């Protein structure tokens, strides 16, 4: 991580770092108690491969306890190169809890395991320069991880972050599938026990757009971070464990389609075909008017494809469904504002569900939060949203959603000036996403995440 840390110090001014530290964010909701053994009384576990409190990064963990009983939550931080430490907190019933990792484990690169004695949901948000990223916790390690997005072409840098939570070393093989096809590129590395490892892909595969697959002889966790310059715009995603023939996205937008922030949006759909034969992808865009736009894309074998959605819908917002003739991987990336531009990335959901959880959320200055609910069904549905506040209060709203379109909820209009988690329950199978925007250093940044099933 020393190379990564030096690089960001070189390209981020001291003034920018000082402003980053001053960004108003939700306050810590509890004080650490004595250290407890990892997983003591554990009922739920979450894993996060990425994490850094080295300048210029700020890392937060957001824990949602939707149940009626307090939850004892243990954080095990596993450091780059080996070693770990544990901290324990209590999260009150029907509440949301924020942990600012920079105050607990300063100036380190790390992975995290969260264990709880009650069913909770967990996310991790990271902020750098004017932008940020957010991911939901992984509930179990796996031997295979797949990513559709990845680029080392200027102005991008891509990192893979690998967490080995095991007490023994792991051997990981990374396969890179190039844009348009061609011979895949492979890389093999050893992961020390209970550690986190960083791979700077620009040094391995320069000037390329690609998808990637990570295979390990031990169950591990893998995330991918992409940085766009100038300004360190950041997106981070956890990989898929298996491809699917169907994916849903609650939101994508093009042109100046967000009235609260009337800036230009560019959206891309990224598709990875790791099969040895070509695959046909049928893509449906669910416009807010209820109209559907359909297109097909042929994906060569062992390839990654990019679809610039602005060329299909020049200005608008819409949900997306991807259906493929063979299992593939699908992600959506959005870039917004003027230079330096903010960035968001979301993995598609292979499944629909009727209950979704959002651990992260804030309407405190400078945040504006939106929740998007996609109804891909041919009939109307209802959605009930319980907004959970740090003190345990619940604010409930019910919405009607017309067929084959997304609903946009401005959370600031419902729960002003507060950290907030949310539970979304729908009358028909749906998919839910949260986006958060903030202005800092004169630019518009943001992050988003698919809700947790």
QUIURRA-V886554 format. One record per pair of residues at least 24 apart in sequence whose ideal C-beta (glycine too) atoms are under 6 Angstrom apart, sorted by the first residue. I is the first residue (numbers start at 1). J is the second residue. Records with the same first field share a line. If there is no record, write none. Layout:
BEGIN
I->J / J
END
This chain:
BEGIN
1->80 / 109 / 198
5->54
8->56
12->56
16->129
17->55 / 56
19->441
20->56
23->440
24->365
26->98 / 362 / 419
28->100
29->97 / 98 / 390
30->89
32->87
33->88
35->86
36->74 / 88
38->76 / 86
39->115
41->117
42->115
43->116 / 117
44->116 / 119 / 120
45->115
46->114 / 122 / 137
47->113 / 138 / 221
48->112 / 124 / 137
49->111 / 161 / 163 / 221 / 222 / 223
50->161 / 223 / 236
51->110 / 112
52->109
53->101 / 102 / 105 / 106 / 107 / 108
54->107
56->128
57->126 / 128
58->102 / 127
59->101 / 126
60->100 / 125
61->99 / 124
62->98 / 123 / 359 / 360
63->91 / 97 / 120 / 122
64->96 / 121 / 359 / 421
65->91 / 95 / 120
66->423
67->118
68->93
69->93 / 118
71->116 / 118 / 120
72->117
73->116
74->115
75->114
76->113
77->105 / 110 / 112
78->111 / 194 / 195 / 196
79->108 / 110
80->109 / 196
82->192 / 195
84->194
92->392
93->392
94->388 / 392 / 394
95->390 / 392
96->388 / 390 / 419 / 421
98->419
110->196
111->163 / 196
113->165
121->357 / 359 / 452
122->359
123->359 / 360
125->360
128->232 / 234
129->231 / 232
130->231 / 440 / 441 / 443 / 445
131->233 / 234 / 342 / 445
132->445 / 447
133->234 / 235 / 236 / 447
134->360 / 447 / 449
135->236 / 238
136->449 / 452
138->221 / 238
141->165 / 219 / 220 / 221
142->219 / 241
143->216 / 219
144->215 / 241
145->214 / 222 / 239
146->213 / 239 / 240 / 329
147->211 / 212 / 224 / 239
148->211 / 270 / 272 / 329 / 330 / 331
149->270 / 331
150->210 / 212
151->209
152->201 / 202 / 205 / 206 / 208
153->207 / 209
155->228 / 229
156->226 / 228
157->202 / 227
158->201 / 226
159->198 / 200 / 225
160->199 / 224
161->198 / 223
162->191 / 197 / 220 / 222
163->196 / 221
164->191 / 195 / 220
166->218
167->193
168->193
169->193
170->216 / 218 / 220
171->217
172->214 / 216
173->215
174->212 / 214
175->213
176->205 / 210 / 212
177->210 / 211 / 302 / 303 / 304
178->210
179->209 / 304
181->300 / 303
184->302
210->304
211->272 / 304
228->343
230->340
231->340
233->342 / 343
235->343 / 345
237->345 / 347
240->329
243->327 / 328 / 329
244->327 / 350
245->324 / 327
246->323
247->322 / 330 / 348 / 350
248->321 / 349 / 431
249->320 / 332 / 348
250->319 / 372 / 374 / 406 / 431 / 433
251->372 / 433
252->309 / 318 / 320 / 332
253->317
254->309 / 310 / 313 / 315
255->314 / 315
257->315 / 316 / 317
261->437
263->336 / 337
265->334 / 336
266->310 / 335
267->309 / 334
268->306 / 308 / 333
269->307 / 332
270->306 / 331
271->299 / 305 / 328 / 330
272->304 / 329
273->299 / 303 / 328
275->301 / 326
276->301
277->301
279->324 / 325 / 326 / 328
280->325
281->322 / 324
282->323
283->322
284->321
285->318 / 320
286->318 / 319 / 404 / 405
287->316 / 318
288->317 / 405
290->404 / 405
319->374 / 406
321->376
337->444
340->443
342->444 / 445 / 446
344->446 / 448
346->448 / 450
349->431 / 450
352->429 / 431
353->453
354->426 / 429
355->425
356->424 / 432 / 451
357->423 / 452
358->421 / 422 / 434 / 451
359->421
361->420 / 421
362->419
363->411 / 412 / 415 / 416 / 417 / 418
364->417
366->438 / 439
367->436 / 438
368->412 / 437
369->411 / 436
370->408 / 410 / 435
371->409 / 434
372->406 / 408 / 433
373->407 / 430 / 432
374->406 / 430 / 431
375->401 / 430
377->428
378->403
379->403
381->426 / 427 / 428
382->427
383->426
384->425
385->422 / 424
386->423
387->415 / 420 / 422
388->421
389->418
390->419
END
